[in-house]
Amino acid sequence: MLTVRDLTHLSNLELAVAAGADGLGNTVTWLHVSELNDPTRWLEGGEFLLTTGLGVGEAAATQRAYVRRLAKHGLSGLGFGTGFSFPEVPKPIVEEAEKQSFPVLAVPYEVPFVAITKTAFTHLANEQLEQQTRALAVHERLSDAVIRGRGVDALLAVVCNHLDCSLALVDEQERVVSERHARRRASFDDALELPVVADGEVATLRAARDGKPFGEYDKLVLHHGQTALAFELSRRRAVSEAELRLAGDLLEDLEGERLDERETDRRMTAFGLEPARSYAALLAAPRNGRSGEQIRREVAEELDRSRVRYLSTARRDRATFLVEAASEDEILGLAEKIVKAGPHARVGVGRPAQGRALGRSLLEARAALDAAEGDVASYRDLGSLELLLSLPDAALEAFVDRVLGPAAGSERLMDSLAALLDSGCRWSDAAESLGVHRHTLRYRMERLREQTGRHPDDPGERMELWLALKAKQALAARNAVSSRPA
């Protein structure tokens, strides 16, 4: 930073302070030569003006007005060349400059203006080079932090310590992602806000500093911080998406019983889960048009607040979690807490288990979510379906085929049978729930008798038909693993 005081110290120029010593600390952004009576229309403010006095006029009032114009426009000071129009700086200029604390330097006749501008420009250029070098060093530190994956906190620390300020990164929902302070926390009420764009999502970097506004150099460093944060958020998102895909593969392999105990332990350990601990499946089905990923984030935030270890993934229609839980009461209590914290989803849970047995927990949670009602559904709501879920596929398929035969492939017959059995074989109630006439329902059950040799009016056959329907549901719950939308 070049000040008016620095100009008085430039070698071989012999510039003397004629007035306005209180303003010698003014920052000089540029030097300009003009003999106009009012040069301010071509100046931005911050310039140090050089003149021989041709435009200041002879009258004291005109000279005073000249100084007031320069001071009001925010010029840093005035260099008055003596020995041309005036042998010395005019008294009215000196007096008005003192009133305005506007620095005026007397330039000897022997010192050409070009010598002042060349020396000052060299100083400014060196200063800008130094600032660029310092900013580049900050940029390199930020780049190294991104490459090493040190995270958002480390990036904010680099910038806030360098600028002696407070920084906060806020997401689109106004949630604070990270916040760092060089010393004490500055108020963010009037903070400088900079957008951080990463893969279509826009976060905001807020910068605050008590008693000192951010200058051009500060904004340059903050811009480097913006860029580094955008890279870091993009990197985190890419890593997160890869982890979610791998987590989804693990959960599907567990549910499909495609892993042995050793491979299960290895893959769980890769995600930071301890295979010897108990975990339970927790599935969340979104409401109100939310996506599976939105619900995954909401549930994950609640689990983070509860300091619970978990693994998660998301599909289009639901989010799936393995949650550390030592007991059935613990996982059910956590499910209730999640629903109360944000009632945007129904939650299904399986019983706690370890290793390969987690596949059963995942199957229970999904079957409960699909079969039961209410905000929280669990394996306790499965009834006889819980027993059927424990049987191997081959046994269930053989039982369904023996009892239902070709009728198992008719969705209309199966829905009609389920409605009749669920109503306790009250034909009118079942027909009303299906939206058909009672005679139509009886006709369909006759077709069922023709294909299966069984009719729900017979108490013994009714039980077989009910068990076959439940077995079909159990098979559907298992087969859904491979057919769920990605």
Backbone hydrogen bonds, N-H to C=O, Kabsch-Sander energy under -0.5 kcal/mol:
donor,donor_aa,acceptor,acceptor_aa,energy
4,V,26,N,-1.6
5,R,24,L,-2.4
7,L,3,T,-1.2
8,T,4,V,-1.1
9,H,5,R,-0.6
9,H,6,D,-1.0
10,L,7,L,-0.9
13,L,10,L,-1.3
14,E,10,L,-0.5
16,A,106,A,-1.7
18,A,16,A,-0.6
18,A,104,V,-3.1
19,A,104,V,-1.5
23,G,20,G,-2.0
24,L,21,A,-1.6
26,N,23,G,-2.1
28,V,2,L,-4.0
29,T,27,T,-0.7
29,T,46,G,-2.3
30,W,46,G,-0.7
32,H,48,F,-2.3
34,S,50,L,-2.2
41,R,38,D,-0.5
42,W,39,P,-1.8
43,L,40,T,-1.8
46,G,74,G,-1.8
48,F,30,W,-2.7
49,L,47,E,-0.6
49,L,77,G,-2.3
50,L,32,H,-3.0
51,T,79,G,-2.4
56,V,53,G,-1.0
63,Q,59,A,-2.1
64,R,60,A,-2.6
65,A,61,A,-2.4
66,Y,62,T,-2.0
67,V,63,Q,-1.7
68,R,64,R,-2.3
69,R,65,A,-2.2
70,L,66,Y,-1.8
71,A,67,V,-2.5
72,K,68,R,-2.8
73,H,69,R,-1.8
74,G,71,A,-1.2
75,L,70,L,-2.1
76,S,47,E,-2.1
77,G,47,E,-0.9
78,L,103,P,-2.2
79,G,49,L,-3.7
80,F,78,L,-0.6
80,F,105,L,-3.0
81,G,51,T,-3.3
81,G,79,G,-0.7
82,T,80,F,-0.6
82,T,107,V,-2.5
83,G,86,F,-2.6
84,F,86,F,-0.8
85,S,52,T,-1.0
94,V,90,P,-1.9
95,E,91,K,-2.9
96,E,92,P,-2.4
97,A,93,I,-2.4
98,E,94,V,-2.0
99,K,95,E,-1.7
100,Q,96,E,-2.2
101,S,97,A,-0.7
101,S,98,E,-0.7
102,F,97,A,-2.6
104,V,19,A,-2.5
105,L,78,L,-3.1
106,A,16,A,-3.2
107,V,80,F,-2.9
107,V,105,L,-0.5
111,V,108,P,-1.6
115,A,112,P,-0.9
116,I,112,P,-1.2
117,T,113,F,-2.6
118,K,114,V,-2.5
119,T,115,A,-1.9
120,A,116,I,-2.7
121,F,117,T,-3.1
122,T,118,K,-2.0
123,H,119,T,-1.7
124,L,120,A,-2.7
125,A,121,F,-2.9
126,N,122,T,-2.4
127,E,123,H,-2.3
128,Q,124,L,-2.8
129,L,125,A,-2.5
130,E,126,N,-2.4
131,Q,127,E,-2.5
132,Q,128,Q,-2.8
133,T,129,L,-2.3
134,R,130,E,-2.6
135,A,131,Q,-3.0
136,L,132,Q,-2.3
137,A,133,T,-2.0
138,V,134,R,-1.9
139,H,135,A,-2.5
140,E,136,L,-2.5
141,R,137,A,-1.9
142,L,138,V,-2.5
143,S,139,H,-2.6
144,D,140,E,-2.3
145,A,141,R,-1.9
146,V,142,L,-2.1
147,I,143,S,-2.6
148,R,144,D,-2.3
149,G,146,V,-1.2
150,R,145,A,-2.6
155,L,151,G,-1.5
156,L,152,V,-2.5
157,A,153,D,-2.1
158,V,154,A,-2.0
159,V,155,L,-1.7
160,C,156,L,-2.9
161,N,157,A,-2.1
162,H,158,V,-1.3
163,L,159,V,-2.3
164,D,160,C,-1.0
165,C,160,C,-1.8
166,S,208,A,-3.0
167,L,180,R,-2.9
168,A,206,R,-2.0
169,L,178,S,-2.9
170,V,168,A,-0.6
170,V,204,T,-2.7
171,D,175,R,-2.8
174,E,171,D,-1.9
177,V,169,L,-3.0
177,V,175,R,-0.6
178,S,169,L,-1.3
180,R,167,L,-2.6
182,A,165,C,-1.7
183,R,184,R,-0.6
191,A,188,F,-1.4
192,L,207,A,-2.8
194,L,205,L,-2.5
196,V,203,A,-2.7
197,V,195,P,-0.5
198,A,196,V,-0.5
198,A,201,E,-2.8
201,E,198,A,-1.9
203,A,196,V,-2.9
203,A,201,E,-0.6
204,T,170,V,-2.8
205,L,194,L,-3.4
206,R,168,A,-3.2
206,R,204,T,-0.6
207,A,192,L,-2.7
208,A,166,S,-2.4
212,K,209,R,-0.7
215,G,213,P,-0.5
219,K,215,G,-2.4
220,L,216,E,-1.8
221,V,217,Y,-2.1
222,L,218,D,-2.5
223,H,219,K,-2.0
224,H,220,L,-1.8
225,G,221,V,-2.1
226,Q,222,L,-2.6
227,T,223,H,-2.2
228,A,224,H,-2.3
229,L,225,G,-2.6
230,A,226,Q,-2.3
231,F,227,T,-2.1
232,E,228,A,-2.5
233,L,229,L,-2.9
234,S,230,A,-2.1
235,R,231,F,-2.6
236,R,232,E,-2.8
237,R,233,L,-2.2
238,A,234,S,-2.4
239,V,235,R,-2.6
240,S,236,R,-2.7
241,E,237,R,-2.6
242,A,238,A,-2.0
243,E,239,V,-2.6
244,L,240,S,-2.5
245,R,241,E,-2.0
246,L,242,A,-2.3
247,A,243,E,-2.8
248,G,244,L,-2.5
249,D,245,R,-2.1
250,L,246,L,-2.1
251,L,247,A,-2.5
252,E,248,G,-2.2
253,D,249,D,-2.3
254,L,250,L,-2.4
255,E,251,L,-2.4
256,G,252,E,-2.2
257,E,254,L,-1.3
258,R,253,D,-2.7
264,T,260,D,-2.3
265,D,261,E,-2.3
266,R,262,R,-2.2
267,R,263,E,-2.4
268,M,264,T,-2.3
269,T,265,D,-2.3
270,A,266,R,-1.5
271,F,267,R,-0.7
271,F,268,M,-1.0
272,G,269,T,-1.9
273,L,268,M,-2.3
277,R,274,E,-2.1
279,Y,353,A,-2.7
280,A,323,V,-2.6
282,L,321,F,-2.4
283,L,348,G,-3.2
284,A,319,A,-2.6
285,A,346,R,-2.9
287,R,344,H,-2.8
290,R,287,R,-1.9
292,G,316,R,-1.0
295,I,291,S,-2.1
296,R,292,G,-2.2
297,R,293,E,-2.2
298,E,294,Q,-2.1
299,V,295,I,-2.8
300,A,296,R,-2.6
301,E,297,R,-2.2
302,E,298,E,-1.6
303,L,299,V,-2.4
304,D,300,A,-2.5
305,R,301,E,-2.3
306,S,302,E,-1.8
307,R,304,D,-1.2
308,V,303,L,-2.3
311,L,322,L,-1.8
313,T,320,T,-2.0
315,R,318,R,-3.2
316,R,485,P,-0.5
319,A,284,A,-2.5
320,T,313,T,-2.4
321,F,282,L,-2.2
322,L,311,L,-2.4
323,V,280,A,-2.9
323,V,321,F,-0.5
324,E,309,R,-2.7
325,A,278,S,-1.7
331,I,327,S,-1.7
332,L,328,E,-2.2
333,G,329,D,-2.4
334,L,330,E,-2.0
335,A,331,I,-2.1
336,E,332,L,-2.1
337,K,333,G,-2.0
338,I,334,L,-2.2
339,V,335,A,-2.1
340,K,336,E,-2.2
341,A,337,K,-2.1
342,G,338,I,-1.6
344,H,342,G,-3.2
346,R,285,A,-2.3
347,V,375,D,-3.3
348,G,283,L,-2.9
349,V,377,A,-2.2
350,G,281,A,-2.2
353,A,279,Y,-3.0
357,A,354,Q,-1.6
358,L,355,G,-2.0
359,G,356,R,-1.9
360,R,357,A,-0.6
361,S,357,A,-1.3
362,L,358,L,-2.5
363,L,359,G,-2.1
364,E,360,R,-2.6
365,A,361,S,-2.4
366,R,362,L,-2.1
367,A,363,L,-2.5
368,A,364,E,-2.8
369,L,365,A,-2.1
370,D,366,R,-2.1
371,A,367,A,-2.4
372,A,368,A,-2.5
377,A,347,V,-3.1
379,Y,349,V,-0.9
381,D,378,S,-2.2
382,L,379,Y,-1.4
385,L,382,L,-1.8
386,E,383,G,-1.4
387,L,383,G,-0.6
388,L,384,S,-1.9
389,L,385,L,-2.0
390,S,386,E,-0.6
390,S,387,L,-1.0
391,L,388,L,-1.5
396,L,392,P,-1.9
397,E,393,D,-3.1
398,A,394,A,-2.1
399,F,395,A,-2.0
400,V,396,L,-2.7
401,D,397,E,-2.4
402,R,398,A,-2.2
403,V,399,F,-2.3
404,L,400,V,-2.7
405,G,400,V,-0.9
405,G,401,D,-0.8
407,A,404,L,-1.6
408,A,405,G,-1.5
409,G,406,P,-1.7
410,S,407,A,-2.0
411,E,409,G,-0.8
414,M,410,S,-2.4
415,D,411,E,-2.6
416,S,412,R,-2.1
417,L,413,L,-2.6
418,A,414,M,-2.5
419,A,415,D,-2.3
420,L,416,S,-2.1
421,L,417,L,-2.6
422,D,418,A,-2.7
423,S,419,A,-1.3
424,G,421,L,-1.4
425,C,420,L,-2.7
427,W,425,C,-1.0
430,A,426,R,-2.5
431,A,427,W,-2.7
432,E,428,S,-2.3
433,S,429,D,-2.2
434,L,430,A,-1.7
435,G,431,A,-1.2
436,V,431,A,-2.3
441,L,437,H,-1.8
442,R,438,R,-2.0
443,Y,439,H,-2.2
444,R,440,T,-2.1
445,M,441,L,-2.0
446,E,442,R,-1.6
447,R,443,Y,-1.8
448,L,444,R,-1.9
449,R,445,M,-2.0
450,E,446,E,-2.1
451,Q,447,R,-1.6
452,T,448,L,-2.3
453,G,449,R,-2.5
458,D,455,H,-1.8
462,R,458,D,-3.0
463,M,459,P,-1.5
464,E,460,G,-1.4
465,L,461,E,-2.7
466,W,462,R,-2.4
467,L,463,M,-2.5
468,A,464,E,-2.4
469,L,465,L,-2.1
470,K,466,W,-2.1
471,A,467,L,-2.4
472,K,468,A,-2.2
473,Q,469,L,-2.0
474,A,470,K,-2.2
475,L,471,A,-2.3
476,A,472,K,-2.2
477,A,473,Q,-2.3
478,R,474,A,-1.8
479,N,475,L,-2.9
480,A,476,A,-1.5
481,V,478,R,-1.6
482,S,479,N,-0.8
483,S,479,N,-0.8
484,R,480,A,-1.1
